[in-house]
Amino acid sequence: MPSHGVLPRAETAQHADRAWLPGVSGVQTDRRVARAMTFIVQDLSRRPSRAEAALVACLDPAYFSKRFLKSTGVNCSVWNRQIRVEAAKRLLLGSDFQIGQVAAAVGYDDLTTFERNFLRQTGVRPREYRTAKGR
């Protein structure tokens, strides 16, 4: 497993606009929320708490949640699920990892929860996604 989640540090730095991440386009004006988002993305296999993300943003956890919602249009937990599924999609197509390995790489300890969240967001199961996209 990669030690820094789905993207190596160099690629994370290159993707400063983080275009592949949902809900990031409006964050350009809120540096504190963007800092927390970058912290979360740097290692998706780890699931930081809201308090940890707020600490990185130098904000109170409750205020961080409000500011995150205002900046992105979604709450932090929804955004976390979205980025993990987006990262999983990239891994499913760009690696030979088994589904369970992909789930672990994007921070899911439970394969059933991963598959349920993947299905909810994409409309297909991870294995079906990989097959449909030609892998």
One Martini backbone bead per residue (centre of mass of N, CA, C, O) as a GRO file, in nm:
protein
  135
    1MET     BB    1   0.098   0.035   0.020
    2PRO     BB    2   0.065   0.349   0.018
    3SER     BB    3   0.170   0.599   0.242
    4HIS     BB    4  -0.005   0.848   0.073
    5GLY     BB    5  -0.217   0.702  -0.062
    6VAL     BB    6  -0.308   0.760  -0.391
    7LEU     BB    7  -0.107   1.003  -0.389
    8PRO     BB    8   0.170   1.124  -0.435
    9ARG     BB    9   0.316   1.399  -0.327
   10ALA     BB   10   0.388   1.517  -0.605
   11GLU     BB   11   0.101   1.494  -0.723
   12THR     BB   12  -0.039   1.665  -0.514
   13ALA     BB   13   0.120   1.925  -0.579
   14GLN     BB   14   0.039   1.938  -0.886
   15HIS     BB   15  -0.278   1.929  -0.782
   16ALA     BB   16  -0.380   2.215  -0.671
   17ASP     BB   17  -0.679   2.211  -0.795
   18ARG     BB   18  -0.820   1.935  -0.750
   19ALA     BB   19  -1.026   1.844  -0.989
   20TRP     BB   20  -1.100   1.539  -0.894
   21LEU     BB   21  -1.238   1.682  -0.660
   22PRO     BB   22  -1.506   1.725  -0.488
   23GLY     BB   23  -1.578   2.057  -0.390
   24VAL     BB   24  -1.310   2.254  -0.466
   25SER     BB   25  -1.355   2.506  -0.645
   26GLY     BB   26  -1.474   2.700  -0.398
   27VAL     BB   27  -1.199   2.695  -0.207
   28GLN     BB   28  -1.001   2.921  -0.300
   29THR     BB   29  -1.107   3.137  -0.071
   30ASP     BB   30  -1.048   2.899   0.154
   31ARG     BB   31  -0.763   2.814   0.302
   32ARG     BB   32  -0.839   2.646   0.550
   33VAL     BB   33  -1.010   2.434   0.408
   34ALA     BB   34  -0.797   2.354   0.198
   35ARG     BB   35  -0.592   2.251   0.405
   36ALA     BB   36  -0.772   2.022   0.514
   37MET     BB   37  -0.815   1.877   0.246
   38THR     BB   38  -0.521   1.813   0.193
   39PHE     BB   39  -0.477   1.648   0.446
   40ILE     BB   40  -0.683   1.426   0.376
   41VAL     BB   41  -0.562   1.346   0.087
   42GLN     BB   42  -0.265   1.254   0.159
   43ASP     BB   43  -0.427   1.016   0.348
   44LEU     BB   44  -0.688   0.803   0.287
   45SER     BB   45  -0.628   0.561   0.488
   46ARG     BB   46  -0.683   0.785   0.674
   47ARG     BB   47  -0.925   0.899   0.936
   48PRO     BB   48  -0.985   1.191   1.013
   49SER     BB   49  -1.108   1.397   1.220
   50ARG     BB   50  -1.267   1.685   1.264
   51ALA     BB   51  -1.065   1.792   1.474
   52GLU     BB   52  -0.812   1.755   1.297
   53ALA     BB   53  -0.901   1.933   1.061
   54ALA     BB   54  -0.945   2.187   1.233
   55LEU     BB   55  -0.656   2.214   1.331
   56VAL     BB   56  -0.531   2.261   1.050
   57ALA     BB   57  -0.734   2.519   1.014
   58CYS     BB   58  -0.757   2.681   1.282
   59LEU     BB   59  -1.036   2.559   1.409
   60ASP     BB   60  -1.325   2.507   1.526
   61PRO     BB   61  -1.513   2.237   1.474
   62ALA     BB   62  -1.790   2.377   1.434
   63TYR     BB   63  -1.687   2.603   1.246
   64PHE     BB   64  -1.563   2.424   1.034
   65SER     BB   65  -1.825   2.293   0.938
   66LYS     BB   66  -1.959   2.555   0.839
   67ARG     BB   67  -1.730   2.645   0.649
   68PHE     BB   68  -1.725   2.396   0.472
   69LEU     BB   69  -2.014   2.412   0.368
   70LYS     BB   70  -1.992   2.697   0.246
   71SER     BB   71  -1.746   2.627   0.048
   72THR     BB   72  -1.873   2.337  -0.088
   73GLY     BB   73  -2.193   2.235  -0.021
   74VAL     BB   74  -2.079   2.023   0.186
   75ASN     BB   75  -2.015   1.811   0.410
   76CYS     BB   76  -1.744   1.649   0.532
   77SER     BB   77  -1.851   1.353   0.522
   78VAL     BB   78  -1.944   1.358   0.230
   79TRP     BB   79  -1.677   1.440   0.104
   80ASN     BB   80  -1.518   1.199   0.204
   81ARG     BB   81  -1.676   0.990   0.044
   82GLN     BB   82  -1.628   1.110  -0.236
   83ILE     BB   83  -1.314   1.097  -0.243
   84ARG     BB   84  -1.292   0.792  -0.194
   85VAL     BB   85  -1.439   0.707  -0.451
   86GLU     BB   86  -1.266   0.855  -0.655
   87ALA     BB   87  -1.004   0.710  -0.574
   88ALA     BB   88  -1.110   0.424  -0.629
   89LYS     BB   89  -1.154   0.459  -0.930
   90ARG     BB   90  -0.857   0.506  -0.995
   91LEU     BB   91  -0.755   0.233  -0.881
   92LEU     BB   92  -0.930   0.036  -1.046
   93LEU     BB   93  -0.794   0.144  -1.326
   94GLY     BB   94  -0.464   0.184  -1.215
   95SER     BB   95  -0.476  -0.114  -1.090
   96ASP     BB   96  -0.432  -0.453  -0.929
   97PHE     BB   97  -0.610  -0.428  -0.708
   98GLN     BB   98  -0.806  -0.537  -0.493
   99ILE     BB   99  -1.091  -0.443  -0.354
  100GLY     BB  100  -0.985  -0.452  -0.058
  101GLN     BB  101  -0.735  -0.276  -0.117
  102VAL     BB  102  -0.883  -0.028  -0.207
  103ALA     BB  103  -1.045   0.019   0.046
  104ALA     BB  104  -0.796   0.056   0.232
  105ALA     BB  105  -0.659   0.294   0.068
  106VAL     BB  106  -0.945   0.475   0.131
  107GLY     BB  107  -1.040   0.395   0.450
  108TYR     BB  108  -1.159   0.097   0.459
  109ASP     BB  109  -1.236  -0.173   0.681
  110ASP     BB  110  -1.514  -0.224   0.527
  111LEU     BB  111  -1.633  -0.367   0.244
  112THR     BB  112  -1.938  -0.315   0.263
  113THR     BB  113  -1.923  -0.009   0.298
  114PHE     BB  114  -1.772   0.051   0.042
  115GLU     BB  115  -1.976  -0.073  -0.159
  116ARG     BB  116  -2.216   0.102  -0.073
  117ASN     BB  117  -2.087   0.381  -0.135
  118PHE     BB  118  -2.017   0.326  -0.427
  119LEU     BB  119  -2.304   0.263  -0.525
  120ARG     BB  120  -2.439   0.529  -0.437
  121GLN     BB  121  -2.248   0.715  -0.622
  122THR     BB  122  -2.240   0.531  -0.913
  123GLY     BB  123  -2.449   0.263  -0.947
  124VAL     BB  124  -2.202   0.067  -0.891
  125ARG     BB  125  -1.991  -0.171  -0.846
  126PRO     BB  126  -1.660  -0.203  -0.839
  127ARG     BB  127  -1.639  -0.444  -1.036
  128GLU     BB  128  -1.824  -0.321  -1.253
  129TYR     BB  129  -1.657  -0.071  -1.304
  130ARG     BB  130  -1.401  -0.210  -1.402
  131THR     BB  131  -1.532  -0.367  -1.636
  132ALA     BB  132  -1.672  -0.125  -1.790
  133LYS     BB  133  -1.371   0.026  -1.820
  134GLY     BB  134  -1.158  -0.221  -1.910
  135ARG     BB  135  -1.030  -0.418  -1.648
   0.00000   0.00000   0.00000
